[in-house]
Amino acid sequence: MEYKQFSHFSFDLWLTLIQSNPEYKQKRNRLMIDHFNITFEPTVVDETYNKFDKLFNNINEITGGNLDAKELWLIFLAEMNVDVKLLNLESLQAFNEKTEKLFFEFHPTLIDERTPQLFKRLVSEGHTISLLCNTAFTESSFLKKLLVKLGIDEYFSFKLFSDEMGYSKPNIKVYEQMFEEVQKLRSLTKKDVLHIGDNPRADLWGANNFGIEARLLLPGETVVTVFENN
């Protein structure tokens, strides 16, 4: 595939551009246990969180909708034997603020540190780029600040997050909205747009179902090496 033929590049975020910080997961588990007085061992909390994280992502992908993050936390906490009837929005907000502080202390990192240089080159060559991200436990408000911290926010012409749109990839509405935003930048056809991601269902099938090309990252590839080898 010759990438110079495309005028606009749409990128997935998690496991395409960024990866989690392993230290964050450990600290987050401890925070959950302390804040909500969870009695399970940290390993059980971690296993349960990962199970529900995958489940909620699968639900969003299958239904095309987007479960609210606060609802996800309540479901998870109920599984941890927390009496959710005793919780309120203030308690959840306090936890959210603590989580945000922790999130940025042990923040996700770029999979390839050369990503800002790649984006700068693409934009300088006349391409436009955007972000198309499904969210679950981690809300878009965190991720927007993270993009600035990682030095890549300035290169995106626009950013779309499932918790703000109300639906998730591979829902065709996600790609319709992305294409509508592209049209606001300049008049392009679907053949001018390429979406790049790591998820066969959400990224590859979703984009192709809408009618645009998609490139799935292979094991060991990064967005930088994809463009280097072209």
N, C-alpha and C positions, 0 to 999 in steps of 0.2 A: 504494500500500500504506500503510495506516494503522498506524504503529508502536506507537501506544498500546494496540493490541489485544493485544500480546505482553507476557508477564510476565517472560520470560527471554531474554537476548540472548547468543548464542555468537559469538565473534570469532576469525577467523584472525589470524595475527601478521604474517608477512613480506608486505610490499607491501599489507597492509591497515591495520596500525597502525604498522609501522616500515619503514625503508629502510636499506640499507647505507651506510656511510661510505666514499666512494671512496678516501680516503687509506689506509684499513685494507687494502684489497685490494693496493695497491702495497707496503705494509710487510710484509704477510703473504707475498707472493711472495718478497721479499728474505729473509725469515726462513726460508722453506722451502729456498731455494737455499743459504743459509749452513749451516743445521742439518744438511741431508742431503747436502751437497756435490753439488748438482745442477749439471750442466754446461751445460744449455740456457739460452738468453737469457731474461730476465724476460718478454718478450712471449710467448714460446712456452709458458712455465710458466703464464702467465695464461690463454691460450687453451685450454690443455689442462685446467686446473682448471675453467674455465667449462663446457667440454664434458662433463667427468665429473660436475660438479655437476648439470647438467640431466639427464644420463643416469640418475644414481642417483635423482633425484627422480621421473623417469618410471617407473623400475623399481618404486619404492615405491608409486607411484600405481596402476600396472597390476596388480601382484601383491597389493597391499593389505598387504604385510608391511613390515618396516623393517630395512634393512641396517645393520649395526653400524658406527659411525663409524670405529673403528680399522681395520676391514676396508676401508672406503672409502679411507682414507689409504694403506694398503698397495697397493691396486690402482693408485691414482694414482701413487704413488712408483715402482712397477714400470714404469709407462708412461714415467716420467722417467729410466729406465735406472738406478735405484737398486737395488743388490743387496739385496733385502728379506731374504734369508737371513742377512745380517749384522746385521739389526736385531733389537731385542728390545723387550719392553714398557717397559723403563726408558727407552729412547731415545724411544719414542713418548710416554711420560708427560712427559718433559722438554720435548719439543716442545709438548705440550698446555699445559703451564704457561707457556711463553713465549708461546704463542698467546693464552692467556687474558689475560695482562698487556697484550698488544698490542690485543686485542679491546676492552678497556675504555679504553685510551688513545685509540683511534679508534673509539668505539662507534657502533652504529647509532642513528639518531635517529627521533623521531616524525615521521610524514608530516605530521601536523597538530598543531601545538603546543597546540591547544585540547582535545586528546583527554582529558587529566585532568579538565578542567572538565565535559566531556560525561559522562564516567563518573560523576563526583560527582553530577551532576544526575539521571542515570538511577537511581542507587542511592537518592538522596533521595526520588525519586518512587515508590519501592517495587519497582522492577525489580531483578532479579539478573543478573549478567553472568559469563561464563566465557571461557576461552581454549582453542582447539583448534588445535594447531600440529604440522605435519609437520617433522621434522628430517632433516638429512643430515650434512654435515661439521660444522656447528655444533651442539653438544650442548645438551641442555636445561639442564644445570648452568650454562652461560654465560647462557642466556636468562632463567633465573629471577632471577639477580642483576641482569641488565639491566632487567627490569621494575621492580625496586625503584629503580634509579638513575633511570629515566625518570618515576617518580612515578605509576605506574598499577597497581602490584602490589596495593595495598590494596583495590582495588575489585573484584577477581575473587573470586568465591565458591569457585572451584576452577580448576585449570589442568591440561590434559591434553596430553602431548607424546608423539609417536609412538615415540621411542626408549625411553620408559618403559613404554608400553603394549605394544610389540612389533608394532604394525600401524599403518598409515597411512591417512589420507583418500585415496580415497573409501570405503574398506572400511566396510561397514555396522556392523562391530563397534565402530569408533571412535564412531559416532553413537549406537549402543546404550549404550556406556559413558557418553557425555556425558549422555544422557537419564536413565540410572540415577543419576548424580550430581545431576542436577536434582531428581529425586524425593526425594533425601535432604534437600534444602532445603525443599521444599514439594510438595504434590500438584498436579501440572500435567498437562495433556494435550499431545500433540504440537502441537496447534494454538496452544498458548500460547508456543511456542519459535520463535525466528528465528535462523538462522545467517547471518553476514555475512562475505564473503571476496572474493578476487580471482580465484580459479582456477575456470574453468567445470567441470572434471572433479572436482577434489577437493572444492570447496566447494558449488557449485550442484547438480551431479548427485548427489554423495554425500549431501547433506542431503535432497534431494527423494526419492532412492531409499529413504531410511529413513522418509520420511513427514513431514518437517518443512519449513517454508517456508525459503527461502534468498534472500538479496539479494546480487547480484554487483555489486561496485563498477565503475562505468563510468570510462573515461579522464577524468582531471581531477577525479574525485570523491574525497572523503575520508569517513571515517566521520562526521565532524562535519557536513559539508555534507549528507550523506544525511538526518540527523536534523533539520537546520535547515530543509530544504525540505519537511518533512512536517508 
